[in-house]
Amino acid sequence: MAKQTAKKSAKKTAAKPATRPRAATPGAPRKVTKAQLIDLLNTDLTKEYSALIQYVQHASVITGPQYDAISAELTVHSNEEHQHAITLSDQIDFLGGVPVVDVADIHISPDSKVMLEQDLDGELDAIARYRERIAQAEMLQEYGLRRALEDILVIEEEHARDLQSALDL
């Protein structure tokens, strides 16, 4: 039943022009309560689930000799996104919340370059969100959470570099 619910909430969207780059907004992060932080972490969790699925699909269908190396890397990325989801779930539980099973939008395209642009957009969004989450965890003196989010951020930044390299950016 959970599979069915997660499947229903995963929305697939056709390719649309990339809206890059999404940098973190300057200034102080918004102050949140612990309950609000849990909600935000659950939103992040839905996006980790979608990134995992999106990377699996893109790794399978990407074509062109110029994308051979990145295809294998996308599979690695999917496994790392899975680990991020586990980490977020554990942190949400530790904070007294319940990890969600919803999946955010999944972006697909028949065009290999657009796939990578979609993946890069997702990574840039994640980087901005995790930078804000780290500051919010610090404000709430949740230092273990901050450290877990810093570890996730490092990997997300590596993913963005891999994708930028594959796109010759």
C-alpha positions as CSV (number, residue, x, y, z in Angstrom):
1,M,0.0,0.0,0.0
2,A,2.8,2.4,0.8
3,K,4.3,1.7,-2.6
4,Q,1.0,2.7,-4.2
5,T,0.7,5.9,-2.2
6,A,4.3,6.9,-3.0
7,K,3.7,6.0,-6.6
8,K,0.6,8.2,-6.8
9,S,2.3,11.2,-5.3
10,A,5.3,11.0,-7.7
11,K,4.5,13.4,-10.5
12,K,6.3,13.1,-13.8
13,T,6.8,16.2,-15.8
14,A,8.0,16.5,-19.3
15,A,11.1,18.5,-20.2
16,K,10.8,22.2,-19.8
17,P,13.5,24.8,-20.2
18,A,16.1,24.8,-17.4
19,T,15.8,27.6,-14.9
20,R,19.4,27.7,-13.8
21,P,21.2,28.8,-11.7
22,R,19.3,28.8,-8.4
23,A,21.7,30.3,-5.9
24,A,21.0,30.6,-2.2
25,T,19.3,33.9,-1.5
26,P,21.7,36.3,0.3
27,G,21.0,37.4,3.8
28,A,20.1,35.6,7.0
29,P,18.2,32.3,6.8
30,R,14.6,32.5,8.1
31,K,14.2,31.6,11.7
32,V,12.1,28.5,12.3
33,T,10.8,26.5,15.2
34,K,11.8,22.8,15.7
35,A,8.4,21.8,14.3
36,Q,8.9,24.0,11.2
37,L,12.4,22.6,10.8
38,I,10.9,19.0,10.8
39,D,8.4,20.0,8.1
40,L,11.2,21.5,6.0
41,L,13.4,18.4,6.4
42,N,10.4,16.3,5.3
43,T,10.1,18.5,2.2
44,D,13.9,17.9,1.6
45,L,13.2,14.2,2.1
46,T,10.6,14.2,-0.7
47,K,13.1,15.8,-3.0
48,E,15.8,13.3,-2.1
49,Y,13.4,10.5,-3.1
50,S,12.6,12.2,-6.4
51,A,16.3,12.8,-7.1
52,L,17.0,9.1,-6.5
53,I,14.3,8.0,-8.9
54,Q,15.2,10.7,-11.5
55,Y,18.9,9.7,-11.5
56,V,18.0,6.0,-11.9
57,Q,15.8,6.8,-14.9
58,H,18.3,9.2,-16.5
59,A,21.2,6.8,-16.1
60,S,19.2,4.1,-17.9
61,V,18.0,6.2,-20.8
62,I,20.7,8.8,-21.4
63,T,22.3,8.2,-24.9
64,G,25.3,9.4,-26.8
65,P,29.0,8.5,-26.6
66,Q,29.7,11.8,-24.9
67,Y,27.5,10.7,-22.0
68,D,29.0,7.2,-21.3
69,A,31.0,8.3,-18.3
70,I,28.3,10.4,-16.7
71,S,25.8,7.6,-17.2
72,A,27.7,5.5,-14.7
73,E,28.1,8.5,-12.4
74,L,24.4,9.1,-12.4
75,T,23.9,5.6,-10.9
76,V,26.4,6.5,-8.2
77,H,24.5,9.7,-7.6
78,S,21.3,7.8,-7.1
79,N,22.8,5.6,-4.4
80,E,24.1,8.7,-2.7
81,E,20.7,10.3,-2.8
82,H,19.3,7.1,-1.2
83,Q,21.8,7.5,1.6
84,H,20.7,11.2,2.0
85,A,17.1,10.0,2.3
86,I,18.1,7.6,5.1
87,T,20.1,10.3,6.9
88,L,17.2,12.7,6.7
89,S,14.7,10.1,7.9
90,D,16.9,9.3,10.9
91,Q,17.3,12.9,11.8
92,I,13.6,13.7,11.4
93,D,12.8,10.7,13.7
94,F,15.4,11.9,16.2
95,L,13.8,15.3,16.3
96,G,10.5,13.7,17.1
97,G,8.9,13.9,13.6
98,V,7.7,11.2,11.3
99,P,9.6,10.8,8.0
100,V,7.3,11.2,5.0
101,V,6.9,8.7,2.1
102,D,5.8,11.3,-0.5
103,V,7.9,12.0,-3.6
104,A,8.4,15.4,-5.1
105,D,8.2,16.1,-8.8
106,I,10.3,14.0,-11.1
107,H,11.6,15.6,-14.3
108,I,12.2,13.5,-17.4
109,S,13.2,14.3,-21.0
110,P,14.0,12.4,-24.2
111,D,17.0,14.7,-24.6
112,S,20.2,13.7,-22.9
113,K,21.5,17.3,-22.4
114,V,18.1,18.4,-20.9
115,M,18.3,15.4,-18.5
116,L,21.6,16.6,-17.2
117,E,20.3,20.2,-16.9
118,Q,17.3,18.9,-14.9
119,D,19.7,17.0,-12.6
120,L,21.9,20.1,-12.2
121,D,18.9,22.3,-11.4
122,G,17.9,19.8,-8.7
123,E,21.4,19.8,-7.2
124,L,21.6,23.6,-7.2
125,D,18.2,23.7,-5.5
126,A,19.4,21.1,-2.9
127,I,22.6,23.1,-2.2
128,A,20.6,26.3,-1.5
129,R,18.1,24.4,0.7
130,Y,20.8,22.6,2.7
131,R,22.8,25.8,3.3
132,E,19.7,27.3,4.8
133,R,18.9,24.1,6.8
134,I,22.4,24.1,8.2
135,A,22.0,27.6,9.5
136,Q,18.6,26.8,10.9
137,A,19.9,23.8,12.7
138,E,22.7,26.0,14.1
139,M,20.1,28.5,15.3
140,L,18.2,25.8,17.1
141,Q,21.4,24.4,18.6
142,E,20.9,21.1,16.8
143,Y,24.6,20.4,16.2
144,G,24.3,16.7,15.2
145,L,21.7,17.6,12.6
146,R,23.9,20.5,11.4
147,R,26.8,18.0,11.0
148,A,24.6,15.5,9.1
149,L,23.4,18.2,6.8
150,E,27.0,19.4,6.1
151,D,27.9,15.9,5.0
152,I,24.9,15.9,2.6
153,L,25.8,19.3,1.3
154,V,29.4,18.2,0.4
155,I,28.0,15.4,-1.7
156,E,25.4,17.6,-3.4
157,E,28.1,20.1,-4.3
158,E,30.2,17.2,-5.8
159,H,27.1,16.1,-7.8
160,A,26.7,19.7,-9.2
161,R,30.4,19.7,-10.2
162,D,30.1,16.4,-12.0
163,L,27.0,17.6,-13.9
164,Q,28.6,20.9,-14.8
165,S,31.6,19.1,-16.1
166,A,29.4,16.8,-18.2
167,L,27.6,19.8,-19.6
168,D,30.9,21.7,-20.3
169,L,29.9,24.5,-18.0
